[in-house]
Amino acid sequence: MFDRIAGVYDRMNTVMTAGMHHRWRERAADLARVGPGDRVLDVATGTGDLAVELGRRVSPDGEVVGMDFSESMLDLARDKAPGIRFEAGNAHALAFADDEFAAATVGFGARNFSDLTCGLSEMVRVTRPGGRVVVLEITTPQRPPLSWFFSMWFDRVVPALGRLAGDPDAYGYLPSSVRRFPGPNDLAAELAGAGLEDVTYLLTAGGIIAIHAGTVTARS
Ligand SMILES: C[S@@+](CC[C@H](N)C(=O)[O-])C[C@H]1O[C@@H](n2cnc3c(N)ncnc32)[C@H](O)[C@@H]1O
């Protein structure tokens, strides 16, 4: 599915979020607390926008690795950011050693993991103690009027945009994947269970976007 939508993915993000997704990625990258010289992993990097944001923070001598299992997404990411290393891989079995990175991030990808606990544990494993894990994701607002807006947007507007973009199935999948993803408190508990401390989250865009972050605890 992600190979199929790669060509329209960036344009759809801009239309669906009125361009606000760039600001959300900046905030997620800030929460990774990385700087020049650091190595960072962006899991399920897609076309690489969050990796690019991280790259600005770790340059000139740091490194961002963006990984994804969709080769079509990775091809677009490589064209966009030739200075970043983009690699094929599976978030459930990261091909990196323990403690390799100063931070690991995932933007709009965790919702697609078939095993969320495994995907988050892998991100914690490859991040060194004291490093940060950040999850940027869509969440379901609980209270009106935003819950009404959310239903209207995701159940009507997004599938209509998907039909226009030529892939109604992929953009019909988006609302269902958001609904079955844990809410902010449950996701915070998942992250703590995966080995993070000081887990916090912020809600933005009227409660539709959640950015969770935590610090990897010392290994025993
Ligand atoms: C909605 S896109 C998000 C892309 C990008 N991170 C962003 O912020 O726009 C989800 C991405 O997750 C990738 N993905 C989903 N499950 C994955 C897995 N188990 N391993 C690697 N990549 C995965 C898909 O290929 C897709 O590129």
The ligand as a MOL file (V3000), in Angstrom:
LIG
                    3D

  0  0  0     0  0            999 V3000
M  V30 BEGIN CTAB
M  V30 COUNTS 27 29 0 0 0
M  V30 BEGIN ATOM
M  V30 1 C 2.1390 7.2650 6.9890 0
M  V30 2 S 3.7570 6.9040 6.4540 0 CHG=1
M  V30 3 C 4.7610 8.0020 7.4280 0
M  V30 4 C 6.0240 8.4180 6.7360 0
M  V30 5 C 6.8710 9.4810 7.4290 0
M  V30 6 N 7.4600 9.0080 8.6590 0
M  V30 7 C 6.1510 10.7700 7.6680 0
M  V30 8 O 6.2910 11.3260 8.7500 0
M  V30 9 O 5.4730 11.2430 6.7650 0 CHG=-1
M  V30 10 C 4.0490 5.3780 7.2530 0
M  V30 11 C 5.3450 4.7170 6.8080 0
M  V30 12 O 5.6070 3.6330 7.6740 0
M  V30 13 C 6.2270 2.6200 6.9160 0
M  V30 14 N 6.1100 1.3840 7.6990 0
M  V30 15 C 4.9730 0.8700 8.2360 0
M  V30 16 N 5.2510 -0.2500 8.9330 0
M  V30 17 C 6.5960 -0.4390 8.8330 0
M  V30 18 C 7.4810 -1.4320 9.3240 0
M  V30 19 N 7.0410 -2.4590 10.0640 0
M  V30 20 N 8.7830 -1.3090 9.0350 0
M  V30 21 C 9.2340 -0.2860 8.2770 0
M  V30 22 N 8.4520 0.6820 7.7710 0
M  V30 23 C 7.1440 0.6100 8.0420 0
M  V30 24 C 5.4930 2.6460 5.5960 0
M  V30 25 O 6.1990 2.0410 4.5460 0
M  V30 26 C 5.3130 4.1580 5.3970 0
M  V30 27 O 6.3620 4.7320 4.6390 0
M  V30 END ATOM
M  V30 BEGIN BOND
M  V30 1 1 1 2
M  V30 2 1 2 3
M  V30 3 1 2 10
M  V30 4 1 3 4
M  V30 5 1 4 5
M  V30 6 1 5 6
M  V30 7 1 5 7
M  V30 8 2 7 8
M  V30 9 1 7 9
M  V30 10 1 10 11
M  V30 11 1 11 12
M  V30 12 1 11 26
M  V30 13 1 12 13
M  V30 14 1 13 14
M  V30 15 1 13 24
M  V30 16 1 14 15
M  V30 17 1 14 23
M  V30 18 2 15 16
M  V30 19 1 16 17
M  V30 20 1 17 18
M  V30 21 2 17 23
M  V30 22 1 18 19
M  V30 23 2 18 20
M  V30 24 1 20 21
M  V30 25 2 21 22
M  V30 26 1 22 23
M  V30 27 1 24 25
M  V30 28 1 24 26
M  V30 29 1 26 27
M  V30 END BOND
M  V30 END CTAB
M  END
